[in-house]
């Protein structure tokens, strides 16, 4: 027996198309350029009490006729669906019902208290910045960047974030936040534009861009010129990376001050991880920029 379409519509509408887990709440219809619809679905209509008795939490006394209806369903991303069905002791029926209720009340509160679309515009841009600039993985991103290795997904994300900022109709109610968004986008593009002047894919299956050093393979009269250019390119990379990191911190401060006090609060300041000591004579270190350079 399948889930009736009316129950699916109610489930997705009341969850606002987001994962119900409070530490996730990711959008479950992300954009995609590879499908005709322009987006993909990563959300799943998950049973709180399994459809069958031998399924996760299937022992619970919910009539079989009600197991495919909205009250017994919770909207989750594909990752959290697997998590809750793997450990049914931890993720009990009562706990999932509470999570579902809390999430739907959270969504209801947002829309009831925010008839003005301005907060939603800002929140969406903050989400895009966090996702496209891969802020959750910043330690890894910066550690590779300081070695002049830039993930393709990150470079592409920088330009995608910039496009979102350029196309957004900003409300003008949070001037400092808007300025920090534009500054972040500008500093990110400045880094990416410079990096891509000499970057290339070392092989078709590579996951990152790196400096084109093919000029080192054969001796040439311009060898010293190429070497000097490479050194200057690397030096500027570091300066622009530091500027980008400082822009991320200014942006984070504005987000916490205006719309989300918990935005990367546990992390604190963003810094550049240099695990191989590229900048400090092979001594691993962290670099925390205190301002813009150059």
Secondary structure by P-SEA (a helix, b strand, c coil): ccccaaaaaaaaaaacccccccccccccccccccccccccccccccccccccccccccccccccccccccccbbbbcaaaaaaaaaccccccaaaaaaaaaaaaaaaaaaaaacccaaaaaaaaaaaaaaacccccaaaaaaaaaaaccccaaaaaaaaaaaaaaaacccccccaaaaaaaaaaaaaaaaaaaaaacccccccccccccccccccccccccaaaaaaaaaaaaaaaaaaaaaaaaaaaaaaaaaaaacccccccccccbbbbbcccccccccccbbbbbccccc
